């Protein structure tokens, strides 16, 4: 059975974990919520490379992972190439915005992609569409707000209402945290379709797993016990 490590700075990783367990219930999962370094989206590439290498070495002392999922668009955009070089015997799976699925249904001018500033500046897929008609919006405060208000997510609505303008038919979530506010986004953009990356990541994981005997284990690790309890609550209730 494969040991799968998921890394994010908080609740975004819970969203990816939930979908991975649903699609690929054949692995031992450990979600590392690096809440100490939240938000990743406000850090430089150099900082994130150092943080991630240190985290992987630390976690490897007690969880011998075969596969690492960066359950975070920012980490994928900034460190995945470097980590593949350093940990060359490990399979890495990244998370990228679901731009291509959105484009199969909607025109570029009808699409809004929301993400962190670091993701928008470093993601290779986003770079290909920078001069298209897709609208890009950085929401650096949103991920921390979500983690702070997981049990009262409606408190974030005024912030979203203030930041998000225009009329769009498709909203692409460029941060895994943002899945928590899907219903709020639907209230702002009444008829818009929301695109997230969770199913694509889970199906990519499934392609790495040959042994498919049903059975899995889920662990959530966070250095802050209070936040770990909150993330467990979110996992069980989302």
C-alpha positions in Angstrom: 0.0 0.0 0.0 1.3 3.4 -1.0 2.0 6.0 1.7 0.8 9.4 0.4 1.9 12.7 1.9 -0.2 15.8 1.2 1.2 19.2 2.1 -0.6 22.6 2.4 -0.6 25.5 4.8 -4.1 24.7 6.0 -7.6 23.7 5.1 -7.0 23.6 1.3 -5.2 20.3 1.8 -8.3 18.9 3.5 -10.3 19.5 0.3 -7.7 17.6 -1.8 -7.4 14.8 0.8 -11.2 14.3 0.9 -11.3 13.9 -2.9 -8.3 11.6 -2.9 -9.8 9.3 -0.4 -13.0 9.2 -2.4 -11.3 8.4 -5.7 -8.4 6.4 -4.5 -9.3 4.6 -1.2 -6.2 2.4 -1.4 -3.5 4.3 0.3 -2.2 5.5 3.7 -2.7 9.3 3.8 -0.9 11.9 6.0 -2.0 15.5 5.5 0.6 17.9 6.8 -1.0 21.3 7.5 1.9 23.7 7.8 -0.2 26.3 9.6 3.0 27.8 11.1 3.9 29.1 7.7 0.5 30.3 6.6 0.0 31.9 4.1 2.3 30.3 1.5 0.9 32.8 -1.1 2.7 35.7 0.6 6.1 34.1 0.6 8.9 34.2 -2.0 10.0 31.2 -4.0 13.3 31.0 -2.1 11.5 30.9 1.2 9.1 28.2 0.0 11.9 26.0 -1.3 13.6 26.2 2.0 10.4 25.6 4.0 9.3 22.6 1.9 12.7 20.8 1.9 12.9 21.2 5.7 9.3 19.9 6.1 9.9 16.9 3.8 13.0 15.9 5.7 11.3 16.2 9.0 8.2 14.3 8.0 10.3 11.6 6.4 11.6 10.7 9.9 8.2 9.4 11.0 6.2 8.8 7.8 8.0 7.0 4.9 6.1 8.5 2.0 6.1 7.1 -1.6 4.1 10.0 -3.1 3.9 13.6 -2.3 1.0 15.7 -3.3 1.4 19.5 -3.2 -2.2 20.2 -2.2 -1.5 23.8 -2.9 -1.3 25.8 -6.1 1.4 28.1 -4.7 3.7 25.2 -3.7 3.2 23.5 -7.0 4.0 26.7 -8.9 7.2 27.5 -6.9 8.9 24.4 -5.6 7.8 21.2 -7.4 10.7 21.2 -9.9 13.3 21.7 -7.1 11.8 19.0 -4.9 11.8 16.5 -7.7 15.6 17.1 -8.1 16.3 16.8 -4.4 14.0 13.8 -3.7 14.5 12.0 -6.9 13.1 8.7 -5.7 9.7 10.2 -4.7 6.8 10.7 -7.0 5.4 14.3 -6.9 1.9 15.4 -7.9 1.1 19.1 -8.2 -2.1 21.1 -8.1 -2.8 23.4 -11.0 -5.9 25.6 -11.7 -8.6 23.9 -13.8 -8.2 26.4 -16.7 -8.5 23.8 -19.5 -11.8 22.3 -18.3 -13.2 25.8 -18.0 -12.2 26.6 -21.6 -14.0 23.5 -22.9 -17.3 25.1 -21.8 -16.7 28.9 -21.8 -15.0 31.6 -23.7 -11.9 33.2 -22.2 -13.6 36.5 -21.6 -16.2 34.7 -19.4 -13.7 33.2 -17.0 -12.4 34.6 -13.8 -9.4 32.9 -12.1 -8.8 33.8 -8.4 -5.5 32.8 -6.7 -2.7 34.1 -4.5 -0.3 36.7 -5.9 2.6 34.1 -5.8 0.6 31.6 -7.8 -0.3 34.2 -10.4 3.3 35.2 -10.7 4.9 31.7 -10.9 2.4 29.2 -12.3 3.5 28.0 -15.7 0.0 27.2 -16.9 -1.3 30.6 -15.9 1.6 32.2 -17.8 0.3 30.7 -21.0 -3.0 32.5 -20.6 -1.8 35.9 -19.2 -2.5 37.7 -22.5 -5.8 35.9 -23.2 -9.2 37.3 -22.3 -9.2 35.4 -18.9 -9.5 37.8 -15.9 -7.0 37.1 -13.1 -7.5 38.3 -9.5 -5.2 38.0 -6.5 -6.9 37.4 -3.1 -3.9 37.1 -0.7 -6.1 37.5 2.4 -8.6 34.9 1.5 -6.7 31.7 2.6 -6.0 32.9 6.1 -9.6 34.2 6.4 -10.9 30.8 5.5 -8.8 29.0 8.1 -9.8 31.5 10.7 -13.5 31.1 9.9 -14.0 27.5 8.9 -17.0 27.1 11.2 -18.5 30.5 10.3 -17.5 30.8 6.6 -20.3 33.3 5.9 -18.3 35.9 7.7 -16.0 36.1 4.7 -18.8 37.2 2.3 -18.3 41.0 2.8 -14.6 40.6 1.8 -15.5 38.6 -1.3 -18.3 41.0 -2.3 -15.9 43.9 -2.0 -13.0 42.3 -4.0 -14.9 40.5 -6.8 -16.4 42.6 -9.5 -17.7 42.0 -13.0 -19.9 39.4 -14.6 -18.5 35.9 -15.2 -19.9 32.6 -16.3 -17.0 30.5 -14.9 -14.9 30.9 -11.7 -11.6 28.9 -11.6 -10.2 28.4 -8.1 -6.5 28.8 -8.2 -6.1 28.0 -4.5 -7.2 24.9 -2.8 -8.5 26.8 0.2 -11.1 28.6 -1.9 -13.2 25.5 -2.2 -14.6 26.4 1.2 -16.3 29.5 -0.2 -17.8 27.9 -3.2 -21.4 28.7 -2.0 -20.4 32.3 -1.3 -19.0 32.6 -4.8 -22.2 31.2 -6.3 -24.2 33.8 -4.4 -22.0 36.6 -5.9 -22.0 35.1 -9.4 -25.5 33.6 -9.5 -25.2 31.5 -12.7 -21.5 30.8 -12.7 -19.9 27.4 -12.8 -17.1 26.8 -10.3 -14.0 24.8 -11.4 -11.6 23.4 -8.8 -8.6 21.0 -9.1 -9.4 18.3 -6.5 -10.8 15.7 -8.9 -7.9 16.1 -11.3 -5.4 15.6 -8.5 -7.2 12.6 -7.2 -7.3 10.9 -10.6 -3.6 11.6 -11.1 -2.9 9.9 -7.8 -5.0 6.9 -8.9 -2.8 6.5 -12.0 0.2 6.0 -9.6 -1.5 3.3 -7.6 -1.3 -0.3 -9.0 -2.4 -2.2 -5.9 -6.1 -1.4 -5.4 -7.2 -3.5 -2.4 -9.8 -1.4 -0.6 -8.6 0.0 2.7 -7.0 3.3 3.8 -5.8 5.3 6.8 -6.1 9.0 7.2 -3.9 11.1 9.5 -3.8 14.9 9.9 -0.6 16.5 11.4 -0.4 20.1 12.5 2.0 21.5 15.0 -0.9 23.6 16.5 -3.2 21.1 18.3 -6.1 23.6 18.2 -5.9 23.9 14.4 -5.5 20.2 13.9 -8.8 19.7 15.7 -10.4 22.3 13.5 -9.1 20.7 10.3 -10.4 17.3 11.5 -13.8 18.8 12.1 -13.7 20.3 8.6 -12.6 17.0 7.1 -15.5 15.1 8.8 -18.1 17.8 7.9 -17.3 19.1 4.5 
